[in-house]
Amino acid sequence: MKQFIFEPVSFRQAKQWVKQKKVEHILIPVFDFSLSYRKGYTLKQFQYLINQKGTMKISINMMRLFHENDLERVGSFFQQIHIEDITYIFYSDLGIYQMLVAQGYQDKLVYDAHTYLTNARDVTEYANLNQNVVVSNQISIDELKTLLDNLSRSVMIHGFGQSIIFYSRRKLLTRYFEYRHLKQRTEQMTYTLQEEFRTEQYPIVEKTFGTLIYEKGFYYLFEELNQLSHVSHILIHCGTLNEKYFEKVVDSYLTNQLELLQNLPIDLSKGIMKEHSVLHKTKEN
């Protein structure tokens, strides 16, 4: 049976879900250890959720690249918590893998490199090194079905979210405002980027570890989910949505009502999942 993992928009929403027992499993960012659009939870907020979760499962989002100094902070965080209380740790930097395997927590690791796991061979190899893996959302639905059909074990997939199309460790907004002699606050989450000859506007945000640009719309799988084999978990990300809209997204998946999702005033798209992917590997290459 496929299980959902939901990424709440905020600590407030996470608290409400814990209190209401709304969902069974949540994925949360901590500090600046992930590429999450919003600020990660503090240690105090994390510990509150752990203490109040009851039977709810809580996993941590650590999906970004880390510098050596960052890994020291990650190690300090792990020393202040009980890793046994966490269901999974989602990561993409192998420094996280080495750290947790050395401590005997390989069974907590879920490898998620958004553009890498695009074929059954890579998925199988990385799944053998971890508790689980997340298949890339940058391949077509047909390619995803073929990949999953060729697996001998269940894995995770992305069901809803907003893809990051650019990530740089450089503070691009800071440099732009300095160059233009502007005094805007770089931490605001209201900026969008528009290319000279295009009309689309892409959300852009600057974090302590660099700059992120998101696609303008939201990808989603819904009717297709029942057609997919070897899927254990489906990740539902909040992207840049506010609490009100994401609550509707969550309700749509929990009640299996596609119309709740389609009635939202957001840009929904199958995106690259409609097209054959250049990232898809065949045996020959």
PLY file of the C-alpha trace (Angstrom):
ply
format ascii 1.0
element vertex 285
property float x
property float y
property float z
element edge 284
property int vertex1
property int vertex2
end_header
0.00 0.00 0.00
1.37 3.40 -1.03
1.86 5.90 1.79
1.97 9.69 1.55
4.66 11.88 3.09
3.58 15.53 3.34
5.87 18.55 3.68
4.04 21.22 5.75
4.39 24.85 4.75
5.25 26.03 8.26
5.84 24.99 11.84
2.34 26.24 12.63
0.81 23.92 10.05
2.95 21.03 11.29
1.71 21.64 14.85
-1.90 21.63 13.67
-1.42 18.35 11.83
0.18 16.76 14.90
-2.66 17.96 17.12
-5.40 16.90 14.67
-3.66 13.64 13.65
-4.39 14.83 10.11
-1.63 12.90 8.34
0.52 9.88 9.16
3.94 11.10 8.02
5.52 14.54 7.58
8.82 15.74 6.10
10.30 18.82 7.77
13.31 21.09 7.15
15.65 21.90 10.03
17.75 25.08 10.17
19.16 25.72 6.68
19.96 22.06 6.03
17.67 21.73 2.99
16.66 23.50 -0.20
13.28 24.26 1.32
11.72 27.53 0.13
11.03 28.65 3.68
13.09 28.87 6.84
13.83 25.55 8.50
12.61 24.68 11.98
14.67 25.46 15.05
15.91 22.73 17.38
13.19 23.71 19.88
10.47 23.44 17.22
11.80 20.10 16.04
11.88 18.71 19.57
8.32 19.93 20.20
7.04 17.98 17.19
8.98 14.87 18.21
7.57 15.03 21.75
3.99 15.56 20.55
3.91 13.31 17.47
2.42 10.20 19.05
2.16 7.63 16.26
2.88 10.19 13.53
6.12 9.61 11.62
8.53 12.51 11.22
11.33 12.61 8.66
13.95 15.29 8.06
14.70 17.06 4.79
18.47 17.50 4.33
18.49 17.65 0.56
21.23 20.09 -0.37
24.99 20.15 -0.88
27.10 20.82 2.21
30.45 22.46 2.82
32.73 20.93 5.45
31.73 23.64 7.93
28.07 22.84 7.25
28.66 19.17 8.01
30.11 20.11 11.39
26.83 21.89 12.18
24.85 18.87 10.97
26.92 16.64 13.22
26.26 18.95 16.17
22.52 18.79 15.46
22.53 15.00 15.44
24.33 14.99 18.78
21.50 17.03 20.33
18.64 14.74 19.25
17.71 11.08 19.33
18.09 9.91 15.75
15.98 6.89 16.65
12.96 9.23 16.88
13.30 10.10 13.17
11.74 7.85 10.56
13.89 8.85 7.58
16.59 11.37 6.72
16.33 12.51 3.10
19.67 13.64 1.70
21.59 14.22 -1.53
25.12 14.96 -0.24
27.21 11.84 0.33
28.81 13.54 3.32
25.52 12.93 5.16
25.66 9.29 4.08
29.19 8.80 5.42
28.36 10.52 8.71
25.25 8.46 9.47
26.57 5.12 8.22
29.54 5.57 10.55
27.06 5.96 13.41
25.08 2.90 12.39
22.03 4.68 10.96
22.02 3.40 7.38
18.43 2.26 7.97
17.36 5.92 8.28
18.79 7.09 4.96
16.77 7.99 1.86
18.81 9.17 -1.12
17.09 11.87 -3.19
19.04 13.51 -6.00
16.33 15.08 -8.12
17.95 14.69 -11.54
20.09 11.59 -11.00
18.00 8.48 -10.35
16.47 8.13 -13.79
17.02 4.46 -14.58
16.45 1.12 -12.87
20.15 0.23 -12.53
21.09 3.41 -10.64
17.95 3.20 -8.52
18.77 -0.38 -7.55
22.41 0.37 -6.73
21.60 3.33 -4.50
18.65 1.53 -2.91
21.06 -1.21 -1.81
23.18 1.42 -0.04
20.26 3.09 1.73
16.97 2.30 3.37
15.24 3.73 0.31
15.61 6.17 -2.59
13.43 8.71 -4.41
13.16 8.36 -8.17
13.75 11.54 -10.19
10.73 13.60 -11.22
12.58 14.74 -14.34
11.52 11.82 -16.54
8.27 11.17 -18.38
5.41 9.21 -16.88
5.98 6.38 -19.36
9.67 6.28 -18.46
8.75 6.26 -14.77
6.39 3.32 -15.27
9.05 1.40 -17.19
11.69 2.14 -14.53
9.41 0.99 -11.70
8.35 -2.17 -13.55
12.02 -3.17 -13.78
12.64 -2.96 -10.04
12.54 -5.83 -7.57
11.77 -3.60 -4.56
9.59 -0.61 -3.74
10.93 2.95 -3.81
9.64 6.49 -3.33
8.43 9.01 -5.93
7.52 12.70 -6.05
3.76 13.17 -6.36
3.34 16.94 -6.12
5.63 19.92 -5.84
7.57 22.68 -7.49
10.90 21.83 -9.07
14.06 23.80 -8.38
15.45 24.69 -11.80
18.55 26.53 -10.58
20.69 26.36 -7.45
23.88 28.33 -6.80
25.88 28.82 -3.62
26.37 32.46 -4.71
24.23 35.24 -3.18
22.81 36.39 -6.51
20.11 38.71 -5.16
22.60 40.43 -2.87
25.00 41.02 -5.75
22.21 42.23 -8.03
20.91 44.74 -5.49
24.43 45.96 -4.76
25.12 46.38 -8.48
21.87 48.34 -8.97
22.39 50.31 -5.72
19.06 49.07 -4.38
18.21 48.57 -0.72
15.72 45.71 -0.97
15.82 42.99 1.66
17.15 39.79 0.10
15.34 37.55 2.61
11.90 38.58 1.34
9.99 35.85 -0.51
8.21 38.02 -3.04
10.78 38.17 -5.82
10.37 36.59 -9.23
12.72 36.35 -12.18
11.62 37.07 -15.77
13.90 36.49 -18.73
14.15 39.21 -21.35
12.26 37.41 -24.11
9.83 35.37 -22.00
6.68 36.18 -20.06
6.97 33.50 -17.35
7.90 34.61 -13.86
9.94 32.25 -11.71
10.12 32.52 -7.90
13.65 33.30 -6.72
14.81 33.24 -3.10
18.18 33.79 -1.43
19.11 31.60 1.53
22.14 31.52 3.81
23.68 28.86 1.56
22.92 30.43 -1.83
20.19 31.20 -4.35
17.27 29.07 -5.58
15.03 29.55 -8.62
11.82 27.52 -8.86
9.71 26.62 -11.84
6.62 28.79 -12.16
4.06 26.00 -11.78
3.46 22.79 -9.87
3.95 19.27 -11.19
1.56 16.56 -10.05
0.70 12.90 -10.38
-2.77 11.78 -9.40
-4.71 9.34 -11.57
-1.40 7.73 -12.53
-0.53 6.76 -8.96
-2.68 3.61 -8.97
-0.96 2.48 -12.18
2.55 2.57 -10.73
4.20 -0.55 -9.34
6.90 -0.85 -6.67
6.05 2.44 -4.95
6.18 2.55 -1.15
5.85 6.30 -0.52
4.66 9.36 -2.43
6.16 12.75 -1.51
3.81 15.75 -1.54
5.85 18.97 -1.35
4.50 22.43 -0.58
6.87 24.42 -2.80
6.00 28.13 -2.64
2.33 27.57 -1.72
0.78 29.21 1.31
-0.85 27.19 4.11
-4.41 27.66 2.84
-3.72 26.34 -0.65
-1.47 23.51 0.49
-4.10 22.37 2.97
-6.40 21.88 -0.04
-3.66 19.95 -1.84
-3.28 17.64 1.15
-7.05 17.15 1.41
-7.18 16.30 -2.29
-4.68 13.46 -1.92
-6.06 12.21 1.41
-9.61 11.97 0.04
-8.62 11.03 -3.52
-10.56 13.99 -4.95
-8.73 15.39 -7.97
-11.24 18.23 -8.35
-10.06 19.77 -5.06
-6.61 20.08 -6.59
-7.78 21.26 -10.00
-10.04 23.95 -8.51
-7.13 25.70 -6.84
-5.97 28.97 -8.50
-2.48 27.59 -9.13
-0.59 26.60 -12.27
-0.79 22.81 -12.49
1.18 20.92 -15.10
2.60 17.53 -15.94
5.63 19.48 -17.15
8.54 17.35 -18.29
6.59 14.25 -17.25
4.80 14.50 -20.63
8.04 14.42 -22.61
10.80 11.89 -23.19
13.70 12.88 -20.97
17.28 13.48 -22.06
18.27 12.37 -18.56
16.91 8.87 -19.07
19.74 6.34 -19.44
19.62 3.22 -21.54
21.85 0.17 -21.35
23.95 1.48 -24.24
24.85 4.76 -22.54
0 1
1 2
2 3
3 4
4 5
5 6
6 7
7 8
8 9
9 10
10 11
11 12
12 13
13 14
14 15
15 16
16 17
17 18
18 19
19 20
20 21
21 22
22 23
23 24
24 25
25 26
26 27
27 28
28 29
29 30
30 31
31 32
32 33
33 34
34 35
35 36
36 37
37 38
38 39
39 40
40 41
41 42
42 43
43 44
44 45
45 46
46 47
47 48
48 49
49 50
50 51
51 52
52 53
53 54
54 55
55 56
56 57
57 58
58 59
59 60
60 61
61 62
62 63
63 64
64 65
65 66
66 67
67 68
68 69
69 70
70 71
71 72
72 73
73 74
74 75
75 76
76 77
77 78
78 79
79 80
80 81
81 82
82 83
83 84
84 85
85 86
86 87
87 88
88 89
89 90
90 91
91 92
92 93
93 94
94 95
95 96
96 97
97 98
98 99
99 100
100 101
101 102
102 103
103 104
104 105
105 106
106 107
107 108
108 109
109 110
110 111
111 112
112 113
113 114
114 115
115 116
116 117
117 118
118 119
119 120
120 121
121 122
122 123
123 124
124 125
125 126
126 127
127 128
128 129
129 130
130 131
131 132
132 133
133 134
134 135
135 136
136 137
137 138
138 139
139 140
140 141
141 142
142 143
143 144
144 145
145 146
146 147
147 148
148 149
149 150
150 151
151 152
152 153
153 154
154 155
155 156
156 157
157 158
158 159
159 160
160 161
161 162
162 163
163 164
164 165
165 166
166 167
167 168
168 169
169 170
170 171
171 172
172 173
173 174
174 175
175 176
176 177
177 178
178 179
179 180
180 181
181 182
182 183
183 184
184 185
185 186
186 187
187 188
188 189
189 190
190 191
191 192
192 193
193 194
194 195
195 196
196 197
197 198
198 199
199 200
200 201
201 202
202 203
203 204
204 205
205 206
206 207
207 208
208 209
209 210
210 211
211 212
212 213
213 214
214 215
215 216
216 217
217 218
218 219
219 220
220 221
221 222
222 223
223 224
224 225
225 226
226 227
227 228
228 229
229 230
230 231
231 232
232 233
233 234
234 235
235 236
236 237
237 238
238 239
239 240
240 241
241 242
242 243
243 244
244 245
245 246
246 247
247 248
248 249
249 250
250 251
251 252
252 253
253 254
254 255
255 256
256 257
257 258
258 259
259 260
260 261
261 262
262 263
263 264
264 265
265 266
266 267
267 268
268 269
269 270
270 271
271 272
272 273
273 274
274 275
275 276
276 277
277 278
278 279
279 280
280 281
281 282
282 283
283 284
